[in-house]
């Protein structure tokens, strides 16, 4: 402010005409900002007070707070409001708090909210052009149609023997490190990378025996929390009108080149001889699939690699932590696993694993407390009249086309109104009896409706299989050196800043 004042004074004496013109421009800009930031006030929608430069997301842009923390503050600040108005820099946006309105956005009228509020420069990221998590409209429908056969129940049964073999390798990998402090996210990412590469491409990623595994290294380059990666993601998420035109690469060039080369080599191999099994890539190549270009096949292959390993490794790491931190839960799970396997000839199949109810409850409770994505960010694709109840009266609020819409996953999951004692890890919340009592949409770690996570079944399968094999063989404990959980503000997904340190002990 002092510098600006000095410049204005200097300009006044050297060029009065320019001085008054600049003052007029600054005044008009000031009045526009004031008018813009009264949008929700004019619409009678409550919300946090914005700053003139960054709206309500300055703390996230500065990496002082994760977006999950910011949204949680808004959620708690307006406990009786169905919607909260905020500003995504200069853009008016809305937070949906009410479960019925969330159902409206994600399910009932999802056609009006079908786009994710995520913009990127497609010229700089050609392999992401057909990623169903990033696009909308007809392109999204075609991409989803292509990828859906990769994640059916029958496909999971077909892939399960190889998946279980990977879980057994995971057990051996842990067995070589008994007594050591092991970081849950790191070991989980080694497992999910190994498994996804096997299921997708029938290749050995060498994650367990080679600390320099190329697959693991390339996965880290995409998702490893760094200052630059954090800035890139924040610009893409929160300043889309800039991100659309800036040459921001979401996939590092080194990874892009390596992945293209790798998939090209695999495709050449498959032209010479048939695939060793019907893996996910082969499903894309089958005659029943649509005619896809090499670029599209490579892009889809990148999708099921990145989406298959990263979110699953995050969820598995928190599941291991909660099991370790709750010994009574762990022992009950061990008894359930032992009983179920004994009843089925000690053979673990997809159907046998699915029958272990307590295993499913543990995973669902983990995803309630620690969903990998803390929020869903949607965008209206057409102007929509959002109706809400205010003081026993129905009020309509017009949400213009292009408005960012935030759905707070973690905040809803941790609201004691819907989940009593939310901080307590209690798998029984997901027993049939307790689930029947919850009639509202208050649990949706994979989203909900037509655009819910396509790879949900695959993610749950590989996480459950790892839990079965690890708990069957080891007692898992939280390391004495573990630090209390703090969210990593550089990461897009919810991760522990200082890691989750565990010890494994042979049963």
C-alpha positions in Angstrom: 0.0 0.0 0.0 2.9 2.4 0.8 4.5 1.6 -2.6 1.2 2.2 -4.4 0.7 5.5 -2.6 4.2 6.7 -3.5 3.7 5.7 -7.2 0.4 7.7 -7.3 2.0 10.8 -5.7 4.9 10.6 -8.2 2.4 10.2 -11.1 0.4 13.2 -9.8 3.3 15.5 -10.1 4.7 14.2 -13.4 1.5 13.4 -15.4 -1.7 14.6 -13.8 -3.9 13.3 -16.6 -2.5 9.8 -16.3 -2.9 10.1 -12.5 -6.6 10.9 -12.6 -7.2 8.2 -15.3 -5.5 5.6 -13.1 -7.4 6.7 -10.0 -10.7 6.4 -12.0 -9.8 2.9 -13.1 -8.8 1.9 -9.6 -12.1 3.3 -8.3 -14.2 1.4 -10.8 -12.2 -1.8 -10.1 -12.8 -1.2 -6.4 -16.6 -0.7 -6.9 -16.8 -3.8 -9.2 -15.1 -5.9 -6.5 -17.4 -4.6 -3.8 -20.5 -5.3 -6.0 -19.2 -8.7 -7.0 -18.6 -9.8 -3.4 -22.1 -8.8 -2.4 -23.6 -11.4 -4.8 -24.6 -13.9 -2.2 -25.8 -11.1 0.1 -28.1 -9.9 -2.7 -29.4 -13.5 -3.0 -29.9 -13.8 0.8 -27.5 -16.7 1.0 -25.3 -16.7 4.1 -21.5 -17.3 3.8 -18.1 -16.4 5.1 -16.7 -12.8 4.4 -14.5 -12.8 1.4 -11.2 -10.9 0.8 -11.0 -8.6 -2.2 -8.1 -10.5 -3.8 -8.8 -14.2 -3.2 -12.4 -14.5 -2.2 -12.6 -17.2 0.5 -9.8 -19.5 -0.7 -6.8 -17.4 0.1 -5.7 -19.8 2.9 -5.7 -22.8 0.4 -3.9 -20.8 -2.3 -1.2 -19.9 0.2 -1.1 -23.6 1.4 -1.8 -22.5 4.9 -4.8 -24.8 5.0 -5.9 -27.8 3.0 -9.2 -27.3 1.2 -10.7 -29.9 3.5 -9.9 -27.7 6.5 -11.3 -24.6 4.8 -14.6 -26.3 3.8 -14.9 -27.8 7.3 -14.7 -24.3 8.8 -17.5 -23.1 6.4 -19.6 -26.2 7.2 -19.4 -25.7 11.0 -19.8 -21.9 10.8 -23.3 -22.2 9.4 -24.8 -25.3 11.1 -28.4 -24.6 10.3 -28.0 -23.5 6.7 -28.7 -25.8 3.8 -26.4 -23.9 1.5 -23.4 -21.6 2.0 -22.3 -19.0 -0.5 -18.5 -18.4 -0.9 -16.2 -17.0 -3.6 -13.7 -19.0 -5.5 -11.3 -16.1 -6.0 -13.8 -13.7 -7.8 -16.3 -16.4 -8.9 -19.4 -16.9 -6.7 -19.7 -20.5 -5.6 -21.9 -22.5 -3.4 -21.3 -25.2 -0.7 -24.2 -27.7 -0.3 -24.7 -28.8 3.3 -28.1 -30.4 3.4 -28.2 -34.2 2.6 -31.4 -33.8 0.6 -29.9 -31.1 -1.6 -26.7 -33.2 -2.0 -28.9 -36.0 -3.3 -30.5 -33.5 -5.7 -27.1 -32.4 -7.0 -25.6 -35.9 -7.3 -28.6 -38.0 -8.2 -32.0 -36.5 -8.9 -31.0 -33.5 -11.0 -27.4 -34.5 -11.7 -27.8 -33.6 -15.4 -27.7 -29.9 -14.3 -24.5 -30.6 -12.2 -22.8 -33.2 -14.4 -19.4 -31.4 -14.9 -16.6 -31.5 -12.4 -15.2 -28.1 -11.6 -11.8 -28.9 -12.9 -10.2 -27.2 -15.9 -6.9 -28.0 -17.6 -5.0 -27.2 -20.8 -5.8 -30.2 -23.1 -3.0 -29.3 -25.5 -0.4 -29.7 -22.7 -2.1 -32.9 -21.4 -3.3 -34.9 -24.4 -3.4 -38.2 -22.4 -6.1 -36.7 -20.1 -8.5 -35.7 -22.9 -10.6 -38.8 -22.4 -10.2 -39.2 -18.7 -13.8 -39.7 -17.4 -13.0 -38.0 -14.1 -12.1 -34.8 -15.8 -14.4 -34.4 -18.8 -18.2 -34.2 -19.2 -21.0 -34.3 -21.8 -20.9 -36.8 -24.7 -17.1 -37.3 -24.3 -17.7 -38.5 -20.7 -20.4 -40.9 -21.8 -18.2 -42.4 -24.4 -15.2 -42.8 -22.1 -17.3 -44.3 -19.4 -18.9 -46.8 -21.9 -15.4 -47.9 -22.9 -14.1 -48.3 -19.3 -17.1 -49.8 -17.6 -16.3 -53.4 -18.7 -12.9 -53.2 -16.9 -14.6 -52.9 -13.5 -17.6 -55.3 -13.5 -18.1 -58.0 -10.9 -17.2 -60.7 -13.4 -14.0 -58.9 -14.3 -13.1 -58.8 -10.6 -13.6 -62.5 -10.3 -11.5 -63.0 -13.4 -8.7 -60.9 -12.0 -8.9 -62.1 -8.5 -6.3 -65.0 -8.6 -3.6 -62.7 -9.8 -4.7 -60.1 -7.3 -4.5 -62.6 -4.4 -1.1 -63.7 -5.6 0.0 -60.0 -5.4 -1.4 -59.8 -1.8 0.7 -62.9 -0.9 3.8 -61.2 -2.3 2.8 -58.2 -0.1 2.8 -60.4 2.9 6.3 -61.7 2.1 7.5 -58.2 1.5 6.3 -57.1 5.0 7.8 -60.3 6.5 11.2 -59.1 5.5 10.8 -56.0 7.6 9.3 -57.2 10.8 10.1 -54.9 13.7 10.9 -52.0 11.5 8.9 -48.8 11.3 7.0 -49.0 8.0 5.1 -46.0 6.6 1.6 -47.2 5.7 1.1 -45.0 2.6 4.5 -46.0 1.1 4.0 -49.8 1.5 0.4 -49.5 0.4 1.5 -47.7 -2.8 4.0 -50.4 -3.5 1.3 -53.0 -3.2 -1.3 -51.2 -5.3 1.2 -50.2 -8.0 2.3 -53.9 -8.2 -1.3 -55.1 -8.3 -2.6 -52.5 -10.8 0.3 -53.1 -13.2 -0.4 -56.9 -13.0 -4.1 -56.6 -13.5 -3.9 -53.9 -16.2 -1.0 -55.1 -18.2 0.0 -58.6 -17.0 3.5 -57.2 -16.1 5.7 -57.4 -13.0 6.3 -53.9 -11.7 9.0 -55.2 -9.4 7.8 -53.0 -6.6 8.6 -55.5 -3.8 12.1 -56.5 -4.8 13.3 -53.4 -6.5 13.4 -50.1 -4.7 14.0 -48.4 -8.0 11.0 -49.8 -9.8 10.2 -47.6 -12.8 6.4 -48.0 -12.3 6.7 -46.9 -8.7 9.0 -44.0 -9.6 6.7 -42.7 -12.3 3.7 -43.0 -10.1 5.5 -40.9 -7.5 6.3 -38.2 -10.0 2.6 -37.8 -10.7 1.3 -37.7 -7.1 4.2 -36.9 -4.8 3.3 -33.9 -2.7 5.8 -31.1 -3.6 5.5 -27.3 -3.5 5.4 -27.1 -7.3 2.8 -29.9 -7.6 0.7 -28.2 -4.9 0.8 -24.9 -6.8 -0.1 -26.6 -10.1 -3.1 -28.3 -8.6 -4.3 -25.2 -6.7 -4.2 -23.1 -9.9 -6.0 -25.9 -11.8 -8.7 -26.2 -9.2 -9.2 -22.7 -8.0 -8.2 -20.4 -10.9 -9.6 -22.4 -13.9 -9.9 -19.3 -16.1 -6.1 -19.1 -15.9 -5.4 -22.9 -15.9 -7.3 -23.4 -19.2 -4.7 -21.3 -21.1 -1.5 -21.7 -19.1 0.9 -24.5 -20.3 0.5 -26.4 -17.1 1.3 -30.1 -17.3 -0.6 -32.3 -14.9 1.4 -35.3 -16.1 5.1 -34.5 -16.0 6.7 -34.7 -19.5 9.1 -37.4 -18.3 6.1 -39.6 -17.3 4.2 -38.8 -20.5 7.2 -39.9 -22.7 7.9 -43.0 -20.6 4.3 -44.1 -20.4 3.7 -43.7 -24.2 6.9 -45.7 -24.9 5.8 -48.5 -22.4 2.3 -48.9 -23.8 3.6 -48.8 -27.4 5.9 -51.6 -26.5 3.1 -53.7 -24.9 0.8 -53.2 -27.9 3.6 -54.3 -30.3 4.1 -57.4 -28.2 0.4 -58.2 -28.3 0.4 -57.9 -32.1 3.0 -60.7 -32.2 1.5 -63.0 -29.6 -1.7 -63.1 -27.6 -1.9 -61.7 -24.0 -1.1 -64.2 -21.2 -4.6 -63.5 -19.8 -7.6 -61.2 -20.2 -6.2 -58.2 -18.4 -7.7 -54.8 -18.4 -5.7 -53.5 -21.4 -6.8 -56.6 -23.4 -10.4 -55.7 -22.7 -9.8 -52.4 -24.5 -8.3 -54.2 -27.5 -11.1 -56.8 -27.9 -13.3 -56.6 -31.0 -16.3 -55.7 -28.9 -14.7 -52.6 -27.7 -15.0 -49.4 -29.8 -12.3 -48.7 -32.3 -9.8 -46.7 -30.3 -6.8 -44.8 -31.5 -3.3 -45.6 -30.0 -3.5 -42.2 -28.3 -6.9 -43.1 -26.7 -5.7 -46.5 -25.6 -2.7 -45.0 -24.0 -4.8 -42.3 -22.3 -7.2 -44.9 -20.9 -4.3 -47.1 -19.8 -2.9 -44.1 -17.9 -6.3 -43.6 -16.3 -6.7 -47.1 -14.9 -3.0 -47.0 -13.7 -3.2 -43.7 -11.9 -6.8 -44.0 -10.6 -6.2 -47.7 -9.6 -3.1 -47.2 -7.4 -3.2 -43.8 -5.8 -6.6 -43.5 -4.1 -6.5 -47.2 -3.2 -3.1 -46.8 -1.5 -4.4 -43.8 0.5 -7.5 -45.8 1.6 -5.5 -48.9 2.4 -2.9 -46.9 4.5 -5.7 -45.4 6.7 -7.4 -48.8 7.0 -4.1 -50.4 8.2 -3.7 -47.5 10.6 -7.2 -47.8 12.1 -6.9 -51.6 12.4 -3.5 -51.1 14.2 -4.9 -48.4 16.5 -7.9 -50.5 17.5 -6.6 -53.9 18.6 -10.1 -55.2 19.5 -11.3 -54.5 15.9 -8.2 -56.2 14.5 -8.7 -59.3 16.6 -12.4 -59.5 15.7 -11.4 -59.2 12.0 -8.8 -62.0 12.5 -11.4 -64.3 14.0 -13.9 -63.5 11.2 -11.3 -64.2 8.5 -10.2 -67.5 10.2 -13.8 -68.7 10.5 -14.8 -67.8 7.0 -11.7 -69.4 5.4 -12.2 -72.5 7.6 -15.8 -72.8 6.3 -14.5 -72.6 2.7 -11.7 -75.1 2.7 -9.1 -72.3 3.5 -9.5 -71.0 -0.1 -9.9 -67.3 -0.6 -12.0 -66.4 -3.7 -13.7 -63.2 -4.6 -17.0 -64.5 -3.4 -15.6 -65.8 -0.1 -13.9 -62.4 0.5 -17.1 -60.6 -0.2 -18.9 -62.7 2.5 -16.7 -61.4 5.3 -19.1 -58.7 6.5 -16.9 -57.3 9.2 -14.1 -56.7 6.6 -16.5 -54.6 4.6 -17.6 -52.6 7.7 -14.0 -51.8 8.5 -13.3 -50.5 5.0 -16.5 -48.4 5.0 -15.7 -46.9 8.4 -12.2 -46.1 7.2 -13.7 -44.3 4.2 -16.1 -42.4 6.4 -13.3 -41.0 8.6 -10.7 -40.7 5.9 -12.2 -40.5 2.4 -9.3 -39.9 0.0 -11.1 -36.9 -1.6 -12.5 -34.6 1.1 -14.8 -32.7 -1.2 -16.5 -33.1 -4.5 -16.3 -30.1 -6.8 -19.0 -29.9 -9.4 -20.1 -27.2 -11.8 -23.6 -26.3 -13.1 -24.0 -27.1 -16.7 -27.2 -25.1 -16.9 -29.0 -22.4 -14.8 -30.7 -24.2 -11.9 -33.3 -23.1 -9.4 -32.1 -24.6 -6.1 -35.0 -24.9 -3.6 -34.3 -24.9 0.1 -36.2 -24.6 3.3 -35.6 -21.4 5.3 -37.7 -20.8 8.5 -40.3 -23.4 7.4 -40.7 -21.7 4.1 -39.4 -23.0 0.7 -37.1 -20.5 -0.9 -35.6 -20.7 -4.4 -32.1 -19.6 -5.3 -31.1 -19.3 -8.9 -27.7 -20.9 -9.5 -26.3 -19.6 -12.8 -24.7 -21.9 -15.4 -21.0 -22.3 -14.7 -21.3 -21.9 -10.9 -18.8 -24.0 -8.9 -20.7 -26.3 -6.5 -18.9 -27.9 -3.5 -20.1 -31.1 -1.8 -18.4 -31.6 1.6 -17.7 -35.3 1.9 -15.6 -35.3 5.1 -17.6 -32.7 6.8 -20.8 -34.7 6.3 -19.1 -37.9 7.3 -17.8 -36.3 10.6 -21.0 -34.5 11.5 -22.3 -36.0 14.9 -25.9 -35.2 13.7 -25.5 -38.0 11.2 -22.7 -40.2 12.7 -22.7 -40.0 16.6 -19.2 -39.9 18.1 -17.7 -39.3 14.6 -14.1 -39.5 15.8 -14.5 -43.0 17.1 -13.6 -45.8 14.8 -16.6 -48.1 15.1 -17.2 -50.5 12.1 -20.6 -51.6 13.4 -22.0 -48.3 12.0 -22.2 -50.2 8.7 -24.0 -53.3 10.0 -27.3 -53.8 8.1 -29.3 -52.7 11.2 -27.5 -49.4 11.6 -27.4 -48.7 7.9 -31.2 -49.1 7.7 -31.6 -46.3 10.2 -29.8 -43.9 8.0 -32.2 -42.8 5.3 -30.4 -39.6 4.2 -27.4 -39.4 1.8 -24.8 -38.9 4.5 -22.1 -41.4 3.3 -20.6 -41.1 -0.2 -16.8 -41.6 -0.2 -16.9 -42.6 -3.9 -19.5 -39.9 -4.8 -23.0 -40.9 -5.7 -25.2 -41.1 -8.8 -24.2 -41.6 -12.4 -20.8 -40.0 -11.9 -19.7 -41.9 -8.9 -16.2 -43.5 -9.0 -16.0 -45.9 -11.9 -13.2 -48.0 -10.2 -14.9 -48.3 -6.8 -15.3 -52.1 -7.1 -11.7 -52.6 -8.1 -10.5 -50.3 -5.3 -12.5 -52.2 -2.6 -11.4 -55.6 -3.9 -7.6 -54.9 -3.8 -7.9 -53.1 -0.4 -9.9 -56.0 1.1 -7.6 -58.7 -0.2 -4.5 -57.0 1.3 -6.3 -56.6 4.6 -7.3 -60.3 4.7 -3.8 -61.5 4.0 -2.0 -59.1 6.3 -4.3 -59.6 9.3 -4.2 -63.3 8.7 -0.4 -63.4 9.1 0.5 -60.4 11.3 -0.4 -58.3 14.3 -0.3 -54.7 13.3 0.7 -52.0 15.8 1.1 -48.3 15.6 4.7 -47.4 16.0 5.9 -45.6 19.2 7.5 -43.1 16.8 4.2 -42.2 15.0 3.3 -38.6 15.1 -0.4 -37.4 15.5 -2.2 -37.0 12.2 -1.8 -33.7 10.4 -3.1 -33.2 6.9 -0.5 -32.6 4.1 -1.6 -29.3 2.7 0.5 -29.8 -0.5 -1.5 -32.9 -1.5 -4.7 -32.9 -3.5 -5.9 -36.1 -1.8 -6.1 -36.4 2.0 -2.7 -37.7 3.2 -0.8 -37.6 6.5 1.9 -34.9 6.5 4.2 -37.0 8.7 3.1 -40.4 7.5 1.5 -43.3 9.4 4.1 -45.4 11.0 3.3 -49.0 11.7 5.0 -52.1 13.1 4.2 -55.7 12.0 4.6 -58.8 14.2 4.1 -62.4 13.1 1.2 -64.2 14.6 
